[in-house]
Amino acid sequence: MPQLSEKDRDGEDRDVGSLNSHESDIETLSGPGLKRQLKNRHIAMISIGGVIGTGLFLGTASPLRNGGPLGLLLGYMVVGSMCYSTMICVGEMIAYLPIAGGPIKLAERFVNRSFSFTLGWNYWYNWAMGLPAELSAASILMNFWNKSVSSAVWITVFYIVVLIINLFGAGLYGECEFYFASIKVLTITGLIILGIVLDLGGGPDHDRIGFRFWKNPGPFVQADKIPGATGRFLGWWLVMSQAAFSFIGTEAVALAAGEARNPHALAISGNAPKVLGYTTKRGLPLFTVLASSSLGLLAYMATSSGSGRVFGWFVNMTAIAGLMGWFGISFTYLRFYAGLKAQGISRDTLPYKAPFQPYAAWYTLISTLVVCFFSGVSVFLKGHWATDTFVTNYLPFVLFPILYFGARHLLYKEPMIAPQDMDFVSGLDKVAEDTYDEKPPRNCFEKFWQWLSHAMIFIANLIHNTLSKAESYEDSVKYSPISRGIN
């Protein structure tokens, strides 16, 4: 199979898409490089914990208020289908090429360096903005129980905890994520059971709720009191981008390879300052952690504008950036699919052959653009203009093409890679060398944790099925003191 080679801007030949194509550029700065400290159970729980968190426990109040119980359910179903399509796209590519950098490096191989540059910085923006969003959410939760303490105090406490965990490397992060995600799974399981019990009249007053709130005020809500079908449709549509915040992070299992969620992978690819590629002897990308963590200071805006309002800003920015990341993954997959077809490589030979392709990729590609484009449609209605809503909804959407065309015409000046010239070979030997199976459990304690990680995966799948029960889902949010607190 042909190897794709081109001239770098300094005139030297290199292999496009090779795992080692940029390594030499930062050899003097990079140190020993990232170390594989995440185990299978860590990665599994990172993926599960990514969809059970702030977006579900705290972020469902606003979609429920805007769309009503049925609007909420339909919105989450649509975004869930988009998430599924994204995951089977990235799953097929990563199973074949589990390289450091994940979708970012795959975009370099199958699209071009400009698209890799754009996707990389979009993911960094997405995850970096996620930090102040989580800190704002933490202050909302703590202030509900204790209003005498300033939001700045809670933000500082949680900010220090997050920073310490990240400064101790991927090993500690993986362990913390494993235990925190386990707690979240148990918590949401308990809330679902509690919701079912209360819904069926098992509370102290034995009041059977049933579908009462589907009848009054009704399954849909008139968004901003707009009458008729227009108001109901708009209420459902407003759920979409807010629901995306709950699903963003599911693809973290692919991004966990080489810690691609931070600018270290961008520095390795030559898309960020080389100093960000530096790693300590323990494999910690120190300057990358510090640079990304600095954006957590934005959470202190909550002290002047209110935690609920600031949290809404960050939800909008994170959700739209995440959807554009899904757009980038689906576009990369379509290029990957075209390359396989052009070079006569059967998908049956791949480690994982995703179903419904390429239709699922096209579905994600189009639906993400539509949702992003109309995410702030309510501000264009008469008397509903809000500058903060407009900016936070459309800034990430506009930045994506600006970054791409800027990088393509000013930085790299190269077209898309032709399908017949795509590199499906280089780096596979390196992947084979780095591939290893974890040792089997040696004692009862390790056997227990292996069983627990498998049980958590099963429970997570059960949760997704149970959440389709609209009455329990609506009930668990409707009667949550947290939901009432931010409303």
NORVENHU-V978571 format. One record per run of one state. SS is the DSSP state (~ for helix, > for strand, _ for the rest). FROM is the first residue (numbers start at 1). TO is the last residue. If there is no record, write none. Layout:
SS FROM TO
SS FROM TO
//
This chain:
_ 1 4
> 5 7
_ 8 12
> 13 15
_ 16 22
~ 23 30
_ 31 39
~ 40 50
_ 51 53
~ 54 57
_ 58 59
~ 60 96
_ 97 102
~ 103 110
_ 111 112
~ 113 145
_ 146 150
~ 151 167
_ 168 168
~ 169 199
_ 200 211
~ 212 218
_ 219 222
~ 223 225
_ 226 227
~ 228 247
_ 248 251
~ 252 255
_ 256 262
~ 263 268
_ 269 273
~ 274 277
_ 278 285
~ 286 305
_ 306 306
~ 307 342
_ 343 346
~ 347 349
_ 350 358
~ 359 373
_ 374 376
~ 377 380
_ 381 386
~ 387 412
_ 413 418
~ 419 421
_ 422 427
~ 428 434
_ 435 443
~ 444 466
_ 467 469
~ 470 478
_ 479 480
~ 481 486
_ 487 487
//
